[in-house]
Amino acid sequence: MKMPKPTEAEKERFAAMVPDDPRVEIKPMFGNLGAFVNGNMFMGLFGADVGVKLPADELADLLGKPGAGPFGPAERPMGGYATLPPDLSAEDTRDWTAKALRYVGALPPKAAKKKATARKS
């Protein structure tokens, strides 16, 4: 599976789309970026594609828009996420990213993974 790499301009565009909220953290993921709230990703950048995580009804609504589609690798798209149409207006982009933040922000915080301990032989 080939992982597309976003350009610096695409990374900057993604960062500008992320809602301004003190709970939000942008982190690198496999050469791309993810925007997280309470440890859960609500937005992602995969190459030039920006995806958002939404509840089923809103996800279906977004997927009905021209230019929207699955998010992530074609061989294994991420469930619950959809790619925003590339020609979406700034206002519509803000609406979808705010919906994603609101939805994922209401989910339980992601539990911290336990660090592996070295085994003695």
C-alpha positions in Angstrom: 0.0 0.0 0.0 1.5 3.3 -1.1 1.2 6.2 1.3 0.9 9.6 -0.5 2.9 12.4 1.0 1.3 15.9 1.2 3.2 18.9 0.1 4.0 21.7 2.6 1.3 23.8 1.0 -1.2 20.9 1.5 -0.1 20.6 5.2 -0.6 24.4 5.6 -4.0 24.3 4.0 -5.0 21.4 6.3 -3.8 23.3 9.4 -5.8 26.3 8.3 -9.0 24.1 8.0 -8.7 22.8 11.6 -11.2 24.5 13.9 -9.6 26.8 16.5 -10.2 25.0 19.7 -7.8 24.6 22.7 -8.6 20.9 22.9 -7.3 20.2 19.3 -3.9 18.8 18.6 -2.4 18.3 15.1 0.0 15.4 14.9 2.0 13.7 12.2 0.7 10.3 11.0 2.5 8.1 8.5 3.9 11.1 6.7 0.5 12.8 6.7 -1.3 14.8 9.5 -4.2 14.2 11.8 -6.2 16.6 14.0 -7.2 15.1 17.4 -9.6 15.9 20.2 -9.3 13.9 23.5 -6.9 11.6 21.7 -9.4 10.7 18.9 -8.8 11.8 15.3 -11.6 13.9 13.8 -9.8 15.2 10.7 -7.0 13.8 8.6 -4.8 14.6 5.7 -4.0 11.8 3.3 -1.9 13.2 0.4 -4.0 16.1 -0.8 -7.3 14.7 0.6 -8.8 16.1 3.8 -11.2 13.7 5.6 -13.5 14.1 8.5 -15.2 11.6 10.9 -18.9 12.0 11.2 -22.0 10.2 12.5 -23.7 7.9 10.0 -26.4 10.3 8.9 -24.0 13.2 8.3 -21.5 10.9 6.7 -24.2 9.8 4.2 -25.0 13.4 3.5 -21.4 14.4 2.8 -20.8 11.3 0.6 -23.8 12.5 -1.5 -22.0 15.7 -2.4 -20.1 15.7 -5.8 -16.4 15.2 -5.2 -16.7 13.6 -1.8 -15.7 10.0 -1.3 -14.0 7.4 0.9 -11.0 8.6 3.0 -7.6 6.9 3.2 -6.0 4.2 1.0 -8.2 2.9 -1.8 -7.4 -0.7 -0.7 -8.5 0.1 2.9 -10.5 3.3 3.4 -11.1 4.4 6.9 -14.6 3.6 8.2 -16.6 6.5 9.5 -14.6 9.1 7.5 -15.3 10.8 4.2 -13.1 13.0 2.0 -14.2 16.6 1.6 -14.8 17.7 -2.0 -11.8 19.6 -3.2 -13.9 22.6 -4.5 -15.9 23.0 -1.3 -16.4 26.6 -0.2 -14.6 27.9 2.9 -17.9 28.3 4.7 -19.0 24.7 3.9 -15.5 23.4 4.9 -15.8 25.2 8.3 -19.3 23.6 8.8 -18.1 20.0 8.1 -15.0 20.3 10.2 -17.0 21.8 13.1 -19.5 18.9 12.8 -16.6 16.5 12.9 -15.0 18.2 16.0 -18.4 18.3 17.7 -19.1 14.6 17.0 -15.7 13.2 18.0 -15.3 15.7 20.9 -18.4 14.1 22.5 -16.9 10.6 22.3 -15.1 9.2 25.3 -11.4 10.1 25.5 -9.0 7.6 24.0 -7.4 5.5 26.7 -3.6 6.0 26.8 -1.7 3.0 25.7 0.4 1.2 28.3 4.1 1.4 27.6 5.8 -1.8 26.9 8.2 -2.9 29.6 11.4 -4.6 28.8 11.4 -8.3 29.7 14.2 -9.9 31.6 15.6 -13.1 30.1 
